[in-house]
């Protein structure tokens, strides 16, 4: 599997939309003078456009917010644009569960209704009767 658009947890977790903030799908995200509308929301199930994995969104960065080392490791001819939302996912494929960092251009909504097995999903979300995931509220300090 080409890891050109995913991270296995080395990424920087964005502070713009913290877990549990309940971002509405399509809510505007801002970073400095850049304003973007996130296509996917916290708790939404998505799948990668090219690679065979899917997962649940647990954080959103309005633009690329990972290391330059991570960015430069992606082959130049397939690097996604930095100026778009990037999503932190509790992701899984047929073999394993992991955390992925994926550009919006490489994600699609997943409406298959297939169950997810990533162990952190249950820790962070409550599954509603309709299959959507709602962030659990965590006490801070």
C-alpha positions as CSV (number, residue, x, y, z in Angstrom):
1,X,0.0,0.0,0.0
2,X,1.3,3.4,-0.9
3,X,1.3,5.6,2.2
4,X,1.4,8.8,0.3
5,X,-1.7,10.3,1.9
6,X,-1.8,8.7,5.4
7,X,0.0,9.0,8.6
8,X,0.1,6.3,11.3
9,X,-0.1,8.7,14.2
10,X,3.0,10.8,13.7
11,X,0.9,13.8,12.6
12,X,0.2,16.9,14.5
13,X,-3.3,16.9,15.9
14,X,-5.0,20.2,14.9
15,X,-6.3,22.5,17.6
16,X,-8.8,24.3,15.4
17,X,-11.6,21.7,16.0
18,X,-11.1,19.7,19.1
19,X,-12.6,16.3,19.6
20,X,-16.1,16.7,20.9
21,X,-16.6,20.2,19.4
22,X,-19.5,18.8,17.4
23,X,-18.5,20.4,14.1
24,X,-21.5,20.4,11.8
25,X,-20.9,19.0,8.3
26,X,-20.0,21.8,6.0
27,X,-19.0,24.2,8.8
28,X,-16.5,26.9,7.9
29,X,-13.0,26.4,9.2
30,X,-10.6,29.3,9.5
31,X,-6.8,29.5,9.7
32,X,-5.4,33.0,9.5
33,X,-6.9,34.6,6.5
34,X,-7.8,31.3,4.9
35,X,-11.5,30.2,5.1
36,X,-12.5,26.7,4.1
37,X,-15.7,24.7,4.4
38,X,-15.1,21.2,5.6
39,X,-17.0,18.6,3.5
40,X,-16.9,16.0,6.3
41,X,-17.7,16.4,10.0
42,X,-16.6,14.9,13.3
43,X,-18.1,11.4,13.6
44,X,-18.7,11.0,9.9
45,X,-17.7,7.6,8.3
46,X,-15.5,8.1,5.2
47,X,-13.4,6.0,2.8
48,X,-10.3,6.7,0.8
49,X,-10.9,7.5,-2.9
50,X,-8.0,5.3,-4.0
51,X,-6.8,3.0,-1.2
52,X,-8.9,0.3,0.5
53,X,-9.5,1.9,3.9
54,X,-12.2,3.7,5.7
55,X,-12.7,5.3,9.1
56,X,-14.4,7.9,11.3
57,X,-13.3,11.5,11.4
58,X,-12.1,12.6,14.8
59,X,-10.5,15.9,14.0
60,X,-10.2,18.4,11.1
61,X,-7.5,20.8,10.1
62,X,-8.6,23.6,7.8
63,X,-5.3,23.2,5.8
64,X,-2.4,20.8,5.9
65,X,-1.0,20.8,9.5
66,X,1.6,18.0,9.6
67,X,5.4,18.1,9.3
68,X,7.3,19.1,6.2
69,X,9.1,15.7,6.5
70,X,5.8,13.9,6.2
71,X,4.8,16.2,3.2
72,X,8.1,15.7,1.4
73,X,7.8,11.9,1.8
74,X,4.8,11.9,-0.6
75,X,6.0,11.5,-4.2
76,X,5.7,14.9,-5.8
77,X,3.5,13.8,-8.7
78,X,0.8,12.6,-6.3
79,X,1.0,15.1,-3.5
80,X,-2.4,16.6,-2.6
81,X,-2.7,20.4,-2.3
82,X,-1.9,21.7,1.2
83,X,-4.6,24.4,0.9
84,X,-7.6,22.2,1.7
85,X,-9.1,20.5,4.8
86,X,-7.2,17.5,6.2
87,X,-8.9,14.9,8.3
88,X,-7.7,12.8,11.2
89,X,-9.3,9.4,11.0
90,X,-9.6,6.3,13.2
91,X,-9.0,4.2,10.1
92,X,-8.9,0.5,9.2
93,X,-8.3,-1.8,6.3
94,X,-8.6,-5.5,6.0
95,X,-5.4,-6.1,8.0
96,X,-5.2,-3.4,10.8
97,X,-6.5,-0.4,12.6
98,X,-4.5,2.9,12.7
99,X,-4.8,6.7,12.7
100,X,-4.7,8.3,9.2
101,X,-4.2,11.9,8.1
102,X,-6.0,12.4,4.7
103,X,-6.7,15.3,2.4
104,X,-10.3,16.1,1.6
105,X,-9.7,15.5,-2.1
106,X,-8.9,11.8,-1.3
107,X,-12.0,11.1,0.8
108,X,-15.6,10.1,0.0
109,X,-18.5,9.6,2.3
110,X,-19.0,6.0,3.2
111,X,-22.7,5.1,3.4
112,X,-22.3,1.3,3.3
113,X,-23.4,0.9,6.9
114,X,-20.7,-1.8,7.4
115,X,-19.5,-1.9,11.0
116,X,-16.1,-0.5,12.0
117,X,-13.8,-2.3,14.4
118,X,-11.2,0.4,15.4
119,X,-10.9,0.2,19.2
120,X,-10.7,4.0,19.7
121,X,-14.0,4.6,18.0
122,X,-15.9,3.3,21.0
123,X,-13.8,5.4,23.3
124,X,-14.4,8.6,21.5
125,X,-17.9,8.2,20.0
126,X,-21.4,6.9,20.7
127,X,-23.1,5.2,17.8
128,X,-26.6,6.5,17.1
129,X,-29.4,4.2,16.0
130,X,-29.0,5.5,12.4
131,X,-25.3,4.5,12.3
132,X,-23.9,8.0,12.7
133,X,-21.3,8.6,15.4
134,X,-21.7,11.3,18.0
135,X,-18.6,12.5,20.0
136,X,-18.6,11.6,23.7
137,X,-18.2,14.6,25.9
138,X,-15.0,14.4,27.9
139,X,-14.3,16.5,31.0
140,X,-11.2,18.7,30.6
141,X,-9.2,19.2,33.8
